Each structure stands twice: as C-alpha cells, then as structure tokens.
Amino acid sequence: MRGYDRMRRHTPEGRGGVEPLSRREVFLRRLLAAGRSNREIAAEMGLAESSIKNNLSTLFQKIGVRDRTQAVLFAFSTGSVSRSVDYAI
C-alpha cells in the first residue's frame, strides 16, 4: 500500500492534470475492474486481443500506472469505478 500511495502522488490524476479518457477507455476500465481477462474484454468489445493490449497500455499511461492491479486500485480509490456496481455488462 505504501508503494500505491507513492504511485498515486506521481500520476497525472494525482497532480490534478487529468487527461480525459475516451468512452472506450472508460468501458475498458470498468471491464478491467470487473476482473475480465484480455480475451474476455476483446470478445465484449468486439476487438482483437492484441488491440486490447494496446488499449490497456494507452490507458495505463494516461492514468500513470504500470499494470492491471494498479489501474484497478486507482479506479477504486478515485471513485471512478465503484466496488458495489454490478459488472455484468
């Protein structure tokens, strides 16, 4: 958790310089937070799995995280994704 606190202070959103996410990136983030695999996300979004990997890399860069776990923790901590939402999209 200490590492997460450090990461949050060094993210674009943590500094107030939020780069807006596209609707596709918001949807991707929700599926990610729901624990979906790249294959499941690709099927849900009608894209190739390689496209999902590229989209995830872009998303991670925009929010200033290195991996899926940090992205989900960041989404929960900022309230952009709720833990109580039903993710059966």
A tleap script that builds the chain and sets N, CA, C and O, in Angstrom:
source leaprc.protein.ff14SB
mol = sequence {
  NMET ARG GLY TYR ASP ARG MET ARG ARG HIE
  THR PRO GLU GLY ARG GLY GLY VAL GLU PRO
  LEU SER ARG ARG GLU VAL PHE LEU ARG ARG
  LEU LEU ALA ALA GLY ARG SER ASN ARG GLU
  ILE ALA ALA GLU MET GLY LEU ALA GLU SER
  SER ILE LYS ASN ASN LEU SER THR LEU PHE
  GLN LYS ILE GLY VAL ARG ASP ARG THR GLN
  ALA VAL LEU PHE ALA PHE SER THR GLY SER
  VAL SER ARG SER VAL ASP TYR ALA CILE
}
set mol.1.N position { 0.819 -1.189 0.000 }
set mol.1.CA position { 0.000 0.000 0.000 }
set mol.1.C position { 0.869 1.262 0.000 }
set mol.1.O position { 0.484 2.274 -0.584 }
set mol.2.N position { 2.042 1.210 0.652 }
set mol.2.CA position { 2.919 2.389 0.615 }
set mol.2.C position { 3.339 2.698 -0.815 }
set mol.2.O position { 3.395 3.860 -1.218 }
set mol.3.N position { 3.634 1.648 -1.579 }
set mol.3.CA position { 4.001 1.830 -2.976 }
set mol.3.C position { 2.860 2.430 -3.777 }
set mol.3.O position { 3.085 3.248 -4.670 }
set mol.4.N position { 1.625 2.023 -3.459 }
set mol.4.CA position { 0.461 2.570 -4.138 }
set mol.4.C position { 0.314 4.062 -3.826 }
set mol.4.O position { 0.031 4.857 -4.723 }
set mol.5.N position { 0.502 4.440 -2.571 }
set mol.5.CA position { 0.414 5.857 -2.198 }
set mol.5.C position { 1.438 6.685 -2.963 }
set mol.5.O position { 1.128 7.781 -3.430 }
set mol.6.N position { 2.664 6.162 -3.095 }
set mol.6.CA position { 3.692 6.864 -3.874 }
set mol.6.C position { 3.278 6.979 -5.333 }
set mol.6.O position { 3.431 8.038 -5.942 }
set mol.7.N position { 2.754 5.895 -5.896 }
set mol.7.CA position { 2.333 5.889 -7.290 }
set mol.7.C position { 1.217 6.908 -7.504 }
set mol.7.O position { 1.221 7.621 -8.507 }
set mol.8.N position { 0.279 6.988 -6.593 }
set mol.8.CA position { -0.847 7.908 -6.740 }
set mol.8.C position { -0.375 9.356 -6.751 }
set mol.8.O position { -0.906 10.173 -7.503 }
set mol.9.N position { 0.608 9.680 -5.935 }
set mol.9.CA position { 1.110 11.052 -5.894 }
set mol.9.C position { 1.809 11.435 -7.187 }
set mol.9.O position { 1.923 12.618 -7.505 }
set mol.10.N position { 2.279 10.442 -7.934 }
set mol.10.CA position { 3.043 10.721 -9.148 }
set mol.10.C position { 2.250 10.506 -10.429 }
set mol.10.O position { 2.828 10.502 -11.516 }
set mol.11.N position { 0.941 10.327 -10.322 }
set mol.11.CA position { 0.127 10.127 -11.520 }
set mol.11.C position { -0.405 11.455 -12.025 }
set mol.11.O position { -0.487 12.416 -11.260 }
set mol.12.N position { -0.769 11.527 -13.299 }
set mol.12.CA position { -1.370 12.756 -13.814 }
set mol.12.C position { -2.613 13.152 -13.040 }
set mol.12.O position { -2.811 14.333 -12.756 }
set mol.13.N position { -3.467 12.175 -12.690 }
set mol.13.CA position { -4.681 12.495 -11.950 }
set mol.13.C position { -4.339 12.958 -10.538 }
set mol.13.O position { -5.005 13.842 -9.999 }
set mol.14.N position { -3.308 12.369 -9.934 }
set mol.14.CA position { -2.907 12.753 -8.588 }
set mol.14.C position { -2.388 14.178 -8.521 }
set mol.14.O position { -2.458 14.820 -7.473 }
set mol.15.N position { -1.864 14.678 -9.641 }
set mol.15.CA position { -1.352 16.048 -9.681 }
set mol.15.C position { -2.397 17.035 -10.164 }
set mol.15.O position { -2.122 18.233 -10.238 }
set mol.16.N position { -3.592 16.557 -10.495 }
set mol.16.CA position { -4.639 17.436 -10.958 }
set mol.16.C position { -4.636 17.654 -12.460 }
set mol.16.O position { -5.534 18.324 -12.971 }
set mol.17.N position { -3.663 17.117 -13.190 }
set mol.17.CA position { -3.604 17.255 -14.630 }
set mol.17.C position { -4.252 16.070 -15.310 }
set mol.17.O position { -3.574 15.276 -15.962 }
set mol.18.N position { -5.562 15.943 -15.163 }
set mol.18.CA position { -6.270 14.778 -15.662 }
set mol.18.C position { -6.382 14.835 -17.180 }
set mol.18.O position { -6.895 15.799 -17.747 }
set mol.19.N position { -5.895 13.792 -17.818 }
set mol.19.CA position { -6.087 13.649 -19.257 }
set mol.19.C position { -7.384 12.872 -19.434 }
set mol.19.O position { -7.495 11.746 -18.947 }
set mol.20.N position { -8.357 13.444 -20.113 }
set mol.20.CA position { -9.660 12.777 -20.210 }
set mol.20.C position { -9.569 11.435 -20.919 }
set mol.20.O position { -8.789 11.250 -21.853 }
set mol.21.N position { -10.387 10.508 -20.448 }
set mol.21.CA position { -10.458 9.187 -21.053 }
set mol.21.C position { -11.597 9.161 -22.058 }
set mol.21.O position { -12.634 9.793 -21.856 }
set mol.22.N position { -11.398 8.429 -23.136 }
set mol.22.CA position { -12.463 8.251 -24.117 }
set mol.22.C position { -13.532 7.326 -23.533 }
set mol.22.O position { -13.310 6.674 -22.514 }
set mol.23.N position { -14.682 7.278 -24.185 }
set mol.23.CA position { -15.738 6.368 -23.723 }
set mol.23.C position { -15.256 4.925 -23.766 }
set mol.23.O position { -15.572 4.130 -22.881 }
set mol.24.N position { -14.499 4.596 -24.788 }
set mol.24.CA position { -13.965 3.239 -24.911 }
set mol.24.C position { -13.026 2.930 -23.739 }
set mol.24.O position { -13.065 1.828 -23.192 }
set mol.25.N position { -12.187 3.891 -23.353 }
set mol.25.CA position { -11.258 3.683 -22.232 }
set mol.25.C position { -12.003 3.557 -20.906 }
set mol.25.O position { -11.597 2.788 -20.034 }
set mol.26.N position { -13.086 4.304 -20.754 }
set mol.26.CA position { -13.898 4.187 -19.539 }
set mol.26.C position { -14.523 2.796 -19.463 }
set mol.26.O position { -14.522 2.162 -18.408 }
set mol.27.N position { -15.056 2.330 -20.590 }
set mol.27.CA position { -15.646 0.997 -20.639 }
set mol.27.C position { -14.586 -0.069 -20.382 }
set mol.27.O position { -14.830 -1.031 -19.654 }
set mol.28.N position { -13.416 0.104 -20.977 }
set mol.28.CA position { -12.295 -0.814 -20.768 }
set mol.28.C position { -11.923 -0.867 -19.293 }
set mol.28.O position { -11.681 -1.945 -18.750 }
set mol.29.N position { -11.877 0.285 -18.647 }
set mol.29.CA position { -11.528 0.347 -17.231 }
set mol.29.C position { -12.562 -0.389 -16.385 }
set mol.29.O position { -12.205 -1.060 -15.417 }
set mol.30.N position { -13.834 -0.268 -16.740 }
set mol.30.CA position { -14.886 -0.978 -15.996 }
set mol.30.C position { -14.729 -2.493 -16.139 }
set mol.30.O position { -14.850 -3.231 -15.161 }
set mol.31.N position { -14.460 -2.945 -17.359 }
set mol.31.CA position { -14.269 -4.378 -17.576 }
set mol.31.C position { -13.035 -4.877 -16.842 }
set mol.31.O position { -13.038 -5.980 -16.296 }
set mol.32.N position { -11.996 -4.083 -16.827 }
set mol.32.CA position { -10.772 -4.418 -16.112 }
set mol.32.C position { -11.061 -4.552 -14.617 }
set mol.32.O position { -10.625 -5.507 -13.975 }
set mol.33.N position { -11.792 -3.593 -14.078 }
set mol.33.CA position { -12.138 -3.613 -12.653 }
set mol.33.C position { -13.036 -4.793 -12.304 }
set mol.33.O position { -13.052 -5.257 -11.164 }
set mol.34.N position { -13.783 -5.273 -13.292 }
set mol.34.CA position { -14.651 -6.428 -13.073 }
set mol.34.C position { -13.870 -7.741 -13.107 }
set mol.34.O position { -14.433 -8.813 -12.885 }
set mol.35.N position { -12.557 -7.646 -13.388 }
set mol.35.CA position { -11.711 -8.839 -13.365 }
set mol.35.C position { -11.688 -9.615 -14.667 }
set mol.35.O position { -11.260 -10.769 -14.692 }
set mol.36.N position { -12.140 -9.000 -15.746 }
set mol.36.CA position { -12.153 -9.683 -17.031 }
set mol.36.C position { -10.744 -9.835 -17.598 }
set mol.36.O position { -9.897 -8.960 -17.419 }
set mol.37.N position { -10.503 -10.937 -18.271 }
set mol.37.CA position { -9.218 -11.189 -18.930 }
set mol.37.C position { -9.179 -10.406 -20.244 }
set mol.37.O position { -10.200 -9.892 -20.701 }
set mol.38.N position { -7.995 -10.322 -20.842 }
set mol.38.CA position { -7.877 -9.657 -22.142 }
set mol.38.C position { -8.780 -10.323 -23.173 }
set mol.38.O position { -9.422 -9.640 -23.971 }
set mol.39.N position { -8.830 -11.637 -23.161 }
set mol.39.CA position { -9.673 -12.380 -24.102 }
set mol.39.C position { -11.148 -12.037 -23.905 }
set mol.39.O position { -11.874 -11.818 -24.875 }
set mol.40.N position { -11.588 -11.991 -22.648 }
set mol.40.CA position { -12.988 -11.659 -22.364 }
set mol.40.C position { -13.312 -10.216 -22.759 }
set mol.40.O position { -14.378 -9.936 -23.306 }
set mol.41.N position { -12.379 -9.310 -22.475 }
set mol.41.CA position { -12.575 -7.905 -22.845 }
set mol.41.C position { -12.649 -7.775 -24.362 }
set mol.41.O position { -13.490 -7.041 -24.881 }
set mol.42.N position { -11.780 -8.478 -25.072 }
set mol.42.CA position { -11.775 -8.434 -26.528 }
set mol.42.C position { -13.114 -8.907 -27.090 }
set mol.42.O position { -13.661 -8.287 -28.002 }
set mol.43.N position { -13.633 -9.990 -26.553 }
set mol.43.CA position { -14.927 -10.509 -27.013 }
set mol.43.C position { -16.042 -9.508 -26.720 }
set mol.43.O position { -16.910 -9.275 -27.562 }
set mol.44.N position { -16.017 -8.924 -25.537 }
set mol.44.CA position { -17.045 -7.960 -25.129 }
set mol.44.C position { -17.030 -6.710 -26.007 }
set mol.44.O position { -18.081 -6.167 -26.347 }
set mol.45.N position { -15.829 -6.261 -26.368 }
set mol.45.CA position { -15.695 -5.020 -27.125 }
set mol.45.C position { -15.635 -5.251 -28.638 }
set mol.45.O position { -15.628 -4.291 -29.409 }
set mol.46.N position { -15.593 -6.506 -29.061 }
set mol.46.CA position { -15.545 -6.818 -30.481 }
set mol.46.C position { -14.225 -6.426 -31.136 }
set mol.46.O position { -14.190 -5.996 -32.289 }
set mol.47.N position { -13.143 -6.583 -30.381 }
set mol.47.CA position { -11.805 -6.230 -30.866 }
set mol.47.C position { -10.876 -7.434 -30.754 }
set mol.47.O position { -11.184 -8.406 -30.064 }
set mol.48.N position { -9.749 -7.359 -31.432 }
set mol.48.CA position { -8.725 -8.394 -31.299 }
set mol.48.C position { -8.044 -8.256 -29.941 }
set mol.48.O position { -7.961 -7.160 -29.386 }
set mol.49.N position { -7.567 -9.358 -29.424 }
set mol.49.CA position { -6.876 -9.336 -28.133 }
set mol.49.C position { -5.645 -8.432 -28.182 }
set mol.49.O position { -5.324 -7.776 -27.191 }
set mol.50.N position { -4.959 -8.390 -29.309 }
set mol.50.CA position { -3.798 -7.505 -29.439 }
set mol.50.C position { -4.206 -6.036 -29.343 }
set mol.50.O position { -3.454 -5.216 -28.815 }
set mol.51.N position { -5.385 -5.702 -29.846 }
set mol.51.CA position { -5.884 -4.324 -29.731 }
set mol.51.C position { -6.163 -3.980 -28.273 }
set mol.51.O position { -5.906 -2.859 -27.834 }
set mol.52.N position { -6.685 -4.937 -27.534 }
set mol.52.CA position { -6.955 -4.710 -26.112 }
set mol.52.C position { -5.652 -4.448 -25.375 }
set mol.52.O position { -5.589 -3.560 -24.525 }
set mol.53.N position { -4.618 -5.206 -25.688 }
set mol.53.CA position { -3.316 -4.988 -25.048 }
set mol.53.C position { -2.806 -3.584 -25.331 }
set mol.53.O position { -2.286 -2.919 -24.436 }
set mol.54.N position { -2.950 -3.130 -26.575 }
set mol.54.CA position { -2.539 -1.766 -26.924 }
set mol.54.C position { -3.384 -0.729 -26.195 }
set mol.54.O position { -2.862 0.262 -25.685 }
set mol.55.N position { -4.695 -0.964 -26.152 }
set mol.55.CA position { -5.586 -0.028 -25.457 }
set mol.55.C position { -5.277 0.033 -23.969 }
set mol.55.O position { -5.336 1.102 -23.361 }
set mol.56.N position { -4.948 -1.113 -23.382 }
set mol.56.CA position { -4.587 -1.125 -21.963 }
set mol.56.C position { -3.305 -0.337 -21.719 }
set mol.56.O position { -3.208 0.411 -20.746 }
set mol.57.N position { -2.333 -0.501 -22.593 }
set mol.57.CA position { -1.079 0.253 -22.459 }
set mol.57.C position { -1.339 1.756 -22.502 }
set mol.57.O position { -0.772 2.514 -21.715 }
set mol.58.N position { -2.188 2.174 -23.414 }
set mol.58.CA position { -2.540 3.592 -23.518 }
set mol.58.C position { -3.261 4.059 -22.259 }
set mol.58.O position { -2.966 5.130 -21.729 }
set mol.59.N position { -4.199 3.256 -21.785 }
set mol.59.CA position { -4.935 3.595 -20.565 }
set mol.59.C position { -3.989 3.715 -19.379 }
set mol.59.O position { -4.067 4.679 -18.618 }
set mol.60.N position { -3.092 2.735 -19.216 }
set mol.60.CA position { -2.141 2.756 -18.111 }
set mol.60.C position { -1.290 4.019 -18.155 }
set mol.60.O position { -1.027 4.639 -17.125 }
set mol.61.N position { -0.868 4.386 -19.342 }
set mol.61.CA position { -0.043 5.586 -19.488 }
set mol.61.C position { -0.835 6.835 -19.124 }
set mol.61.O position { -0.311 7.726 -18.455 }
set mol.62.N position { -2.082 6.908 -19.552 }
set mol.62.CA position { -2.906 8.086 -19.264 }
set mol.62.C position { -3.126 8.282 -17.776 }
set mol.62.O position { -3.094 9.411 -17.286 }
set mol.63.N position { -3.349 7.186 -17.048 }
set mol.63.CA position { -3.626 7.334 -15.616 }
set mol.63.C position { -2.372 7.159 -14.763 }
set mol.63.O position { -2.427 7.281 -13.539 }
set mol.64.N position { -1.247 6.875 -15.410 }
set mol.64.CA position { 0.026 6.834 -14.706 }
set mol.64.C position { 0.266 5.619 -13.848 }
set mol.64.O position { 0.815 5.724 -12.751 }
set mol.65.N position { -0.148 4.445 -14.350 }
set mol.65.CA position { 0.083 3.190 -13.620 }
set mol.65.C position { 0.866 2.238 -14.509 }
set mol.65.O position { 1.002 2.459 -15.712 }
set mol.66.N position { 1.385 1.162 -13.893 }
set mol.66.CA position { 2.213 0.209 -14.629 }
set mol.66.C position { 1.515 -1.077 -15.001 }
set mol.66.O position { 1.940 -1.755 -15.936 }
set mol.67.N position { 0.439 -1.441 -14.286 }
set mol.67.CA position { -0.182 -2.737 -14.550 }
set mol.67.C position { -1.653 -2.731 -14.191 }
set mol.67.O position { -2.190 -1.732 -13.714 }
set mol.68.N position { -2.300 -3.875 -14.431 }
set mol.68.CA position { -3.740 -4.028 -14.203 }
set mol.68.C position { -4.110 -3.780 -12.744 }
set mol.68.O position { -5.090 -3.096 -12.450 }
set mol.69.N position { -3.329 -4.335 -11.850 }
set mol.69.CA position { -3.640 -4.199 -10.429 }
set mol.69.C position { -3.642 -2.738 -10.012 }
set mol.69.O position { -4.568 -2.284 -9.340 }
set mol.70.N position { -2.612 -2.001 -10.403 }
set mol.70.CA position { -2.550 -0.585 -10.063 }
set mol.70.C position { -3.706 0.184 -10.707 }
set mol.70.O position { -4.259 1.094 -10.090 }
set mol.71.N position { -4.070 -0.169 -11.926 }
set mol.71.CA position { -5.165 0.513 -12.609 }
set mol.71.C position { -6.487 0.319 -11.864 }
set mol.71.O position { -7.261 1.262 -11.699 }
set mol.72.N position { -6.734 -0.912 -11.417 }
set mol.72.CA position { -7.967 -1.198 -10.681 }
set mol.72.C position { -7.955 -0.504 -9.327 }
set mol.72.O position { -8.955 0.098 -8.935 }
set mol.73.N position { -6.842 -0.577 -8.606 }
set mol.73.CA position { -6.752 0.121 -7.317 }
set mol.73.C position { -6.956 1.623 -7.490 }
set mol.73.O position { -7.638 2.259 -6.686 }
set mol.74.N position { -6.373 2.176 -8.521 }
set mol.74.CA position { -6.508 3.605 -8.782 }
set mol.74.C position { -7.964 3.955 -9.089 }
set mol.74.O position { -8.480 4.952 -8.584 }
set mol.75.N position { -8.627 3.145 -9.910 }
set mol.75.CA position { -10.027 3.393 -10.251 }
set mol.75.C position { -10.911 3.344 -9.009 }
set mol.75.O position { -11.789 4.191 -8.844 }
set mol.76.N position { -10.692 2.363 -8.134 }
set mol.76.CA position { -11.468 2.274 -6.903 }
set mol.76.C position { -11.184 3.446 -5.975 }
set mol.76.O position { -12.105 4.018 -5.392 }
set mol.77.N position { -9.913 3.806 -5.837 }
set mol.77.CA position { -9.548 4.851 -4.882 }
set mol.77.C position { -10.036 6.230 -5.314 }
set mol.77.O position { -10.312 7.080 -4.466 }
set mol.78.N position { -10.146 6.462 -6.612 }
set mol.78.CA position { -10.616 7.758 -7.089 }
set mol.78.C position { -12.129 7.806 -7.221 }
set mol.78.O position { -12.699 8.860 -7.503 }
set mol.79.N position { -12.778 6.669 -7.018 }
set mol.79.CA position { -14.235 6.622 -7.117 }
set mol.79.C position { -14.735 6.553 -8.548 }
set mol.79.O position { -15.941 6.635 -8.783 }
set mol.80.N position { -13.836 6.405 -9.505 }
set mol.80.CA position { -14.258 6.351 -10.898 }
set mol.80.C position { -14.903 5.013 -11.242 }
set mol.80.O position { -15.608 4.900 -12.245 }
set mol.81.N position { -14.660 4.001 -10.411 }
set mol.81.CA position { -15.309 2.700 -10.523 }
set mol.81.C position { -15.707 2.305 -9.110 }
set mol.81.O position { -14.893 2.353 -8.188 }
set mol.82.N position { -16.960 1.918 -8.948 }
set mol.82.CA position { -17.460 1.554 -7.628 }
set mol.82.C position { -17.315 0.057 -7.393 }
set mol.82.O position { -17.531 -0.743 -8.304 }
set mol.83.N position { -16.957 -0.315 -6.196 }
set mol.83.CA position { -16.864 -1.740 -5.860 }
set mol.83.C position { -18.227 -2.392 -5.804 }
set mol.83.O position { -18.342 -3.610 -5.944 }
set mol.84.N position { -19.266 -1.590 -5.600 }
set mol.84.CA position { -20.597 -2.157 -5.429 }
set mol.84.C position { -21.402 -2.260 -6.726 }
set mol.84.O position { -22.517 -2.782 -6.723 }
set mol.85.N position { -20.848 -1.770 -7.824 }
set mol.85.CA position { -21.568 -1.801 -9.098 }
set mol.85.C position { -21.590 -3.211 -9.654 }
set mol.85.O position { -20.605 -3.942 -9.549 }
set mol.86.N position { -22.695 -3.588 -10.236 }
set mol.86.CA position { -22.807 -4.889 -10.891 }
set mol.86.C position { -22.113 -4.800 -12.238 }
set mol.86.O position { -22.524 -4.021 -13.098 }
set mol.87.N position { -21.073 -5.583 -12.428 }
set mol.87.CA position { -20.268 -5.505 -13.636 }
set mol.87.C position { -20.694 -6.503 -14.698 }
set mol.87.O position { -19.935 -6.775 -15.628 }
set mol.88.N position { -21.876 -7.044 -14.578 }
set mol.88.CA position { -22.391 -7.924 -15.633 }
set mol.88.C position { -22.889 -7.019 -16.756 }
set mol.88.O position { -24.086 -6.764 -16.892 }
set mol.89.N position { -21.962 -6.553 -17.535 }
set mol.89.CA position { -22.250 -5.547 -18.573 }
set mol.89.C position { -22.818 -6.227 -19.797 }
set mol.89.O position { -23.128 -5.562 -20.785 }
savepdb mol mol.pdb
quit
